[in-house]
């Protein structure tokens, strides 16, 4: 699973620090700016032409009744995300709404199915394929049939071997090794999140390998779930009061002789250099867990495992300087897994960096200010918010003054002053317009 380092851009840093994430807005911006939120009743300062192609609308903090009035067509999807603010104080709406565009009918069905936190009409494999763009029902059925054949092979072997038939841990080993012998026959590649690649080429990463192992394990009657740590996912098999964590990207996992070897096998696949320590082996009668030293692990459901696919898509868009698309994919990830703290940070970071790209590179400060206000509605505690608001409003006001547009400069200043009551540098801006 992929991680984004230094996702959040700050207006005050040297541009040379961001060569890896250069934005290139003139060619890649495809976001429709739709500022419609109660916190900014004076929308005049945000006026902006729509772009040629829109993929995302920021609808704001809405009540349930307001959300029902939003027009959603067959290619769009309404995403409510719970705001990271105590709404009991000001009685404001609990949810912030995005409208995602360009959603296929099949993907809409997947998102609808995930609403209750479990798969009812789809399953882990089919949902994973669809969110990766595999929407051909015959193709999906073909992949599922391949997995069924492997499951049949496992059942036949288990039936012939009483030691496996009556021992879930031995069955886990058989499933794991058969999966690698029959399907995951290629190489580990961090880019290969799509399970279809495993079926076609044998290649995989931690997400696709975990999706396939868990799908196969459930066909074989095992109780399994995903296990997430920052930058990585793996599988967890449950045997009553005992669990065993499985590094699905390691073909020889069951040949590793001790906890240290398993620790190293997992650590080598973790993005961001997370340190993982293996717990005591099964000889303690309770656990074979991998426990993080520095960051928490958490069990994740099949729906949350599919959210990891969206999370990786967001990363890929980020790497390609497609931040609007990164925001869309990450919003989908949060819709399926609102507990994912990394995804929250990435969503806010994407919107922040989009805003600063408009202000610092295109001088479209009105758009930047509107986007930062969206962040304030979603998460007013975002640590760089006030700083970046100042570095958007300051050049905007100065440029308006230089152009002789004093009345407009005053309008912008008045709005900025409400946003930044504790910013001492606002005094120098006030002198410019008085």
C-alpha positions as CSV (number, residue, x, y, z in Angstrom):
1,X,0.0,0.0,0.0
2,X,1.3,3.4,-0.9
3,X,2.1,6.3,1.3
4,X,2.4,10.0,0.5
5,X,5.2,11.9,2.2
6,X,5.0,15.7,2.7
7,X,1.6,15.7,1.0
8,X,0.7,19.2,2.4
9,X,2.1,22.2,0.7
10,X,2.6,25.4,2.6
11,X,2.6,28.8,1.0
12,X,5.8,29.9,2.8
13,X,8.1,27.1,1.7
14,X,10.6,27.4,-1.1
15,X,9.2,26.0,-4.3
16,X,12.4,24.1,-4.9
17,X,11.4,21.8,-2.0
18,X,8.5,20.5,-4.1
19,X,10.2,19.4,-7.3
20,X,8.7,15.9,-6.8
21,X,5.2,17.3,-6.6
22,X,5.3,20.1,-9.1
23,X,1.7,21.0,-9.9
24,X,1.7,22.1,-13.6
25,X,-1.8,23.7,-13.3
26,X,-2.0,25.1,-16.8
27,X,-2.4,21.6,-18.3
28,X,-3.9,19.4,-15.6
29,X,-6.6,21.4,-13.8
30,X,-10.0,19.8,-14.4
31,X,-11.8,20.9,-11.2
32,X,-15.1,22.7,-11.3
33,X,-15.1,25.4,-8.6
34,X,-18.5,25.3,-7.1
35,X,-18.5,27.4,-3.9
36,X,-21.9,27.0,-2.3
37,X,-21.5,27.1,1.4
38,X,-23.2,29.0,4.2
39,X,-19.9,30.3,5.8
40,X,-19.3,32.6,2.9
41,X,-22.6,34.3,1.9
42,X,-20.8,36.9,-0.2
43,X,-19.9,34.7,-3.1
44,X,-18.9,37.6,-5.3
45,X,-15.2,37.5,-4.4
46,X,-15.1,33.9,-5.6
47,X,-16.6,34.3,-9.1
48,X,-14.8,31.9,-11.4
49,X,-15.6,30.5,-14.8
50,X,-16.3,26.8,-15.0
51,X,-13.6,24.6,-16.5
52,X,-14.0,22.6,-19.7
53,X,-14.4,19.3,-17.8
54,X,-15.6,18.9,-14.2
55,X,-15.1,16.0,-11.9
56,X,-15.9,17.4,-8.5
57,X,-18.2,19.9,-6.9
58,X,-17.7,21.3,-3.4
59,X,-21.2,21.6,-2.1
60,X,-20.5,22.6,1.4
61,X,-21.9,21.7,4.8
62,X,-25.5,20.8,4.2
63,X,-28.4,19.5,6.2
64,X,-30.1,16.3,5.1
65,X,-32.9,18.3,3.5
66,X,-30.5,20.5,1.6
67,X,-28.6,17.4,0.4
68,X,-31.9,15.8,-0.9
69,X,-32.4,18.8,-3.2
70,X,-29.1,18.2,-5.0
71,X,-29.5,17.0,-8.5
72,X,-27.6,13.7,-8.9
73,X,-27.6,12.1,-12.4
74,X,-26.6,8.7,-13.6
75,X,-23.0,9.7,-13.8
76,X,-22.6,11.5,-10.5
77,X,-22.5,10.5,-6.9
78,X,-23.1,12.4,-3.7
79,X,-20.5,11.8,-1.0
80,X,-21.2,12.9,2.6
81,X,-18.2,13.1,4.9
82,X,-18.6,13.8,8.6
83,X,-17.0,17.1,9.3
84,X,-14.1,17.1,11.8
85,X,-15.6,19.7,14.0
86,X,-17.9,19.7,17.0
87,X,-21.2,20.7,15.4
88,X,-23.1,20.6,18.7
89,X,-21.7,24.0,19.6
90,X,-23.0,26.0,16.6
91,X,-25.7,23.5,15.5
92,X,-24.2,23.5,12.0
93,X,-24.7,20.6,9.6
94,X,-22.7,17.5,10.6
95,X,-21.8,16.5,7.0
96,X,-19.8,18.1,4.2
97,X,-20.9,17.1,0.7
98,X,-19.0,16.5,-2.5
99,X,-20.6,15.7,-5.8
100,X,-18.4,13.4,-7.8
101,X,-18.7,13.3,-11.6
102,X,-17.9,10.7,-14.2
103,X,-18.9,7.7,-12.1
104,X,-19.9,4.6,-14.0
105,X,-23.3,3.0,-13.3
106,X,-21.5,-0.2,-12.0
107,X,-19.3,1.9,-9.7
108,X,-22.4,3.7,-8.3
109,X,-23.9,0.3,-7.5
110,X,-20.7,-0.6,-5.6
111,X,-20.7,2.6,-3.6
112,X,-24.4,2.1,-2.8
113,X,-23.7,-1.5,-1.7
114,X,-20.9,-0.4,0.6
115,X,-23.2,2.1,2.5
116,X,-24.0,-0.3,5.3
117,X,-20.4,-1.3,5.8
118,X,-20.6,-4.8,4.2
119,X,-21.0,-6.3,0.7
120,X,-24.6,-7.5,0.1
121,X,-24.9,-7.6,-3.7
122,X,-21.2,-7.7,-4.6
123,X,-18.3,-9.4,-2.8
124,X,-14.7,-8.4,-2.1
125,X,-13.3,-9.6,-5.4
126,X,-16.0,-8.2,-7.7
127,X,-16.1,-4.8,-5.9
128,X,-12.3,-4.6,-6.1
129,X,-12.3,-5.3,-9.8
130,X,-15.0,-2.7,-10.5
131,X,-13.4,0.1,-8.6
132,X,-10.3,-0.6,-10.6
133,X,-12.3,-0.1,-13.8
134,X,-13.1,-3.7,-14.7
135,X,-16.9,-3.4,-15.3
136,X,-17.4,-6.2,-17.8
137,X,-19.6,-8.7,-16.0
138,X,-18.3,-11.6,-18.1
139,X,-14.7,-10.7,-17.4
140,X,-15.5,-10.5,-13.6
141,X,-17.3,-13.8,-13.8
142,X,-14.3,-15.3,-15.5
143,X,-11.9,-14.2,-12.8
144,X,-14.3,-15.5,-10.1
145,X,-14.4,-18.8,-11.9
146,X,-10.6,-19.0,-11.8
147,X,-10.7,-18.5,-8.1
148,X,-13.4,-21.1,-7.7
149,X,-11.3,-23.6,-9.5
150,X,-8.4,-22.9,-7.1
151,X,-10.9,-23.2,-4.2
152,X,-12.0,-26.6,-5.5
153,X,-8.4,-27.7,-5.7
154,X,-7.9,-26.8,-2.1
155,X,-11.0,-28.6,-1.0
156,X,-9.9,-31.8,-2.8
157,X,-6.5,-31.7,-1.1
158,X,-8.0,-31.0,2.3
159,X,-10.5,-33.9,1.9
160,X,-7.7,-36.3,1.2
161,X,-5.6,-35.1,4.2
162,X,-7.3,-35.4,7.6
163,X,-4.5,-33.3,9.2
164,X,-5.5,-30.4,7.0
165,X,-9.3,-31.1,7.0
166,X,-9.5,-30.8,10.8
167,X,-6.9,-28.1,11.3
168,X,-7.7,-24.5,10.3
169,X,-4.1,-23.4,10.6
170,X,-3.0,-26.1,8.2
171,X,-5.9,-25.2,5.9
172,X,-4.7,-21.5,6.0
173,X,-1.2,-22.7,5.0
174,X,-2.6,-24.7,2.1
175,X,-4.7,-21.8,0.9
176,X,-1.8,-19.4,1.1
177,X,0.6,-21.7,-0.7
178,X,-1.9,-22.8,-3.4
179,X,-2.7,-19.1,-4.1
180,X,1.0,-18.4,-4.8
181,X,1.5,-21.6,-6.7
182,X,-1.5,-21.2,-8.9
183,X,-2.2,-17.5,-9.2
184,X,0.3,-15.1,-7.7
185,X,3.1,-16.6,-9.8
186,X,4.6,-13.3,-11.0
187,X,6.4,-10.7,-9.0
188,X,5.6,-8.2,-6.3
189,X,5.1,-4.7,-7.8
190,X,3.8,-1.8,-5.7
191,X,1.9,-0.5,-8.7
192,X,-0.2,-3.6,-9.2
193,X,-3.2,-2.9,-7.0
194,X,-5.7,-4.2,-9.6
195,X,-6.5,-7.9,-8.9
196,X,-7.0,-8.3,-12.7
197,X,-3.2,-8.0,-13.1
198,X,-2.7,-11.0,-10.9
199,X,-5.1,-13.0,-13.0
200,X,-3.5,-11.9,-16.3
201,X,0.2,-11.7,-15.4
202,X,0.6,-13.1,-11.9
203,X,1.9,-9.8,-10.4
204,X,0.5,-8.3,-7.2
205,X,1.0,-5.8,-4.4
206,X,-0.1,-6.0,-0.8
207,X,-3.6,-4.8,-1.5
208,X,-4.4,-7.2,-4.5
209,X,-2.7,-10.1,-2.7
210,X,-4.7,-9.6,0.4
211,X,-7.9,-9.2,-1.6
212,X,-7.3,-12.5,-3.4
213,X,-6.2,-14.4,-0.3
214,X,-9.1,-13.2,1.7
215,X,-11.5,-14.0,-1.1
216,X,-10.1,-17.5,-1.5
217,X,-10.0,-18.1,2.3
218,X,-13.7,-17.2,2.6
219,X,-14.6,-19.6,-0.2
220,X,-12.8,-22.2,1.9
221,X,-14.7,-21.4,5.1
222,X,-12.0,-19.4,7.0
223,X,-12.7,-16.4,9.1
224,X,-10.4,-13.7,7.8
225,X,-10.1,-9.9,7.6
226,X,-7.7,-7.3,6.5
227,X,-5.1,-5.7,8.7
228,X,-3.9,-2.2,8.0
229,X,-0.8,-0.4,9.2
230,X,0.4,2.9,7.8
231,X,1.6,2.1,4.3
232,X,0.7,-1.5,4.2
233,X,-2.1,-4.1,4.4
234,X,-2.0,-7.8,5.1
235,X,-4.4,-10.6,6.1
236,X,-5.5,-11.8,9.5
237,X,-6.9,-15.3,10.0
238,X,-9.0,-15.9,13.1
239,X,-9.2,-19.2,15.1
240,X,-11.5,-18.5,18.0
241,X,-9.4,-16.6,20.5
242,X,-6.3,-16.9,18.4
243,X,-5.2,-15.0,15.3
244,X,-2.4,-15.4,12.7
245,X,-1.2,-12.4,10.6
246,X,-0.1,-13.3,7.1
247,X,2.2,-11.3,4.8
248,X,0.3,-12.1,1.6
249,X,3.1,-10.7,-0.6
250,X,5.7,-13.2,0.8
251,X,5.4,-16.6,-1.1
252,X,7.6,-18.4,1.5
253,X,5.8,-16.9,4.5
254,X,5.2,-20.3,6.1
255,X,8.8,-21.4,5.5
256,X,10.2,-18.5,7.6
257,X,11.5,-20.0,10.8
258,X,11.1,-17.3,13.4
259,X,9.4,-14.0,14.2
260,X,12.4,-11.9,13.2
261,X,12.3,-13.3,9.6
262,X,8.6,-12.6,9.4
263,X,9.2,-9.1,10.7
264,X,11.7,-8.4,8.0
265,X,9.5,-9.8,5.3
266,X,6.7,-7.5,6.3
267,X,8.9,-4.5,6.9
268,X,10.3,-4.7,3.4
269,X,6.9,-4.2,1.9
270,X,5.8,-1.2,4.1
271,X,5.8,2.3,2.6
272,X,7.3,5.1,4.6
273,X,9.7,3.0,6.7
274,X,7.3,1.9,9.4
275,X,9.0,-0.4,12.0
276,X,7.1,-3.6,12.7
277,X,7.8,-6.1,15.4
278,X,6.5,-9.7,15.3
279,X,4.9,-10.9,18.5
280,X,5.7,-14.3,20.1
281,X,5.1,-17.3,17.9
282,X,2.1,-19.6,18.3
283,X,3.8,-21.5,21.1
284,X,2.2,-19.0,23.5
285,X,-1.2,-20.5,22.5
286,X,-2.8,-17.2,21.7
287,X,-1.3,-15.1,18.9
288,X,0.9,-14.9,15.9
289,X,0.3,-11.2,15.4
290,X,2.5,-8.6,13.9
291,X,2.5,-5.6,16.2
292,X,3.8,-2.2,15.3
293,X,6.2,-0.4,17.5
294,X,5.5,3.1,16.3
295,X,2.1,3.1,14.6
296,X,-1.2,1.3,15.3
297,X,-2.6,-1.5,13.3
298,X,-6.3,-2.0,12.9
299,X,-8.5,-4.8,11.5
300,X,-10.4,-3.7,8.4
301,X,-13.5,-5.1,6.8
302,X,-13.9,-6.2,3.2
303,X,-15.4,-2.7,2.5
304,X,-12.5,-1.0,4.1
305,X,-10.1,-3.2,2.1
306,X,-11.7,-1.9,-1.1
307,X,-11.2,1.6,0.3
308,X,-7.5,0.9,0.3
309,X,-7.7,0.5,-3.5
310,X,-9.2,4.0,-3.8
311,X,-6.5,5.2,-1.4
312,X,-3.8,3.9,-3.8
313,X,-5.6,5.4,-6.7
314,X,-5.4,8.8,-5.0
315,X,-1.7,8.3,-4.5
316,X,-1.1,7.4,-8.1
317,X,-3.0,10.6,-9.2
318,X,-0.9,12.6,-6.7
319,X,2.3,11.2,-8.2
320,X,1.1,12.2,-11.7
321,X,0.2,15.7,-10.6
322,X,-3.5,15.1,-11.0
323,X,-4.6,16.5,-7.6
324,X,-8.3,17.0,-8.4
325,X,-8.4,13.3,-9.4
326,X,-6.5,12.5,-6.2
327,X,-9.1,14.3,-4.2
328,X,-11.9,12.4,-5.9
329,X,-10.3,9.0,-5.3
330,X,-9.5,9.9,-1.7
331,X,-13.1,11.1,-1.1
332,X,-14.3,7.7,-2.3
333,X,-11.8,6.0,0.1
334,X,-13.2,8.0,3.0
335,X,-16.8,7.2,2.0
336,X,-15.9,3.5,2.4
337,X,-13.6,3.9,5.3
338,X,-14.2,7.2,7.3
339,X,-11.8,6.0,10.0
340,X,-8.7,6.2,7.8
341,X,-6.7,9.0,9.2
342,X,-4.1,8.9,6.4
343,X,-6.9,9.4,3.9
344,X,-8.3,12.4,5.8
345,X,-4.9,14.0,5.7
346,X,-4.4,13.3,2.0
347,X,-7.8,14.7,1.1
348,X,-7.2,17.9,3.0
349,X,-3.7,18.0,1.6
350,X,-4.9,17.7,-2.0
351,X,-7.5,20.5,-1.6
352,X,-4.8,22.7,0.1
353,X,-2.3,22.1,-2.6
354,X,-4.9,22.7,-5.3
355,X,-5.7,26.0,-3.6
356,X,-2.1,27.1,-3.4
357,X,-1.4,26.2,-7.0
358,X,-4.1,28.6,-8.0
359,X,-2.8,31.4,-5.9
360,X,0.9,31.1,-6.2
361,X,1.2,30.0,-9.8
362,X,-1.9,31.3,-11.6
363,X,-2.7,34.3,-9.4
364,X,-6.3,33.2,-9.2
365,X,-6.6,34.1,-5.5
366,X,-10.4,34.0,-5.5
367,X,-10.4,30.3,-6.3
368,X,-7.7,29.6,-3.8
369,X,-9.5,31.4,-1.0
370,X,-12.7,29.6,-1.8
371,X,-11.0,26.2,-1.6
372,X,-9.3,27.1,1.7
373,X,-12.7,28.0,3.1
374,X,-13.9,24.5,2.1
375,X,-11.1,23.1,4.2
376,X,-12.2,25.2,7.1
377,X,-15.7,23.8,6.8
378,X,-14.3,20.2,6.7
379,X,-11.5,20.4,9.3
380,X,-11.0,23.8,10.9
381,X,-8.1,22.4,12.9
382,X,-5.9,21.8,9.8
383,X,-2.6,23.1,11.1
384,X,-1.6,25.2,8.1
385,X,-5.0,26.6,7.3
386,X,-4.6,30.1,8.8
387,X,-1.1,30.5,7.6
388,X,-2.1,29.6,4.0
389,X,-5.2,31.8,4.1
390,X,-2.9,34.8,4.9
391,X,-0.6,33.9,2.0
392,X,-3.5,33.8,-0.3
393,X,-5.3,37.0,0.8
394,X,-2.1,39.1,1.2
395,X,-1.0,39.0,-2.5
396,X,-4.6,39.2,-3.6
397,X,-5.2,42.5,-1.7
398,X,-1.8,43.9,-2.8
399,X,-2.5,43.1,-6.5
400,X,-5.9,44.8,-6.3
401,X,-4.4,47.9,-4.7
402,X,-1.7,48.0,-7.3
403,X,-4.4,47.9,-10.0
404,X,-6.3,50.7,-8.4
405,X,-9.2,48.5,-7.4
406,X,-9.4,49.8,-3.9
407,X,-13.1,49.0,-3.4
408,X,-12.5,45.4,-4.3
409,X,-9.4,45.3,-2.1
410,X,-11.5,46.5,0.8
411,X,-14.0,43.8,0.2
412,X,-11.4,41.1,0.2
413,X,-9.7,42.6,3.2
414,X,-12.9,42.7,5.2
415,X,-13.5,39.0,4.5
416,X,-9.9,38.1,5.3
417,X,-10.0,40.0,8.6
418,X,-13.0,37.9,9.7
419,X,-11.1,34.7,8.8
420,X,-7.8,35.9,10.4
421,X,-8.7,38.0,13.5
422,X,-5.4,37.0,15.3
423,X,-3.0,37.6,12.3
424,X,-0.9,40.7,13.2
425,X,0.3,41.1,9.6
426,X,-3.3,42.1,8.6
427,X,-2.6,45.6,10.0
428,X,-0.1,46.4,7.3
429,X,-2.7,45.3,4.7
430,X,-5.3,47.5,6.3
431,X,-3.0,50.5,5.9
432,X,-2.8,49.9,2.2
433,X,-6.6,50.2,1.7
434,X,-7.4,53.0,4.1
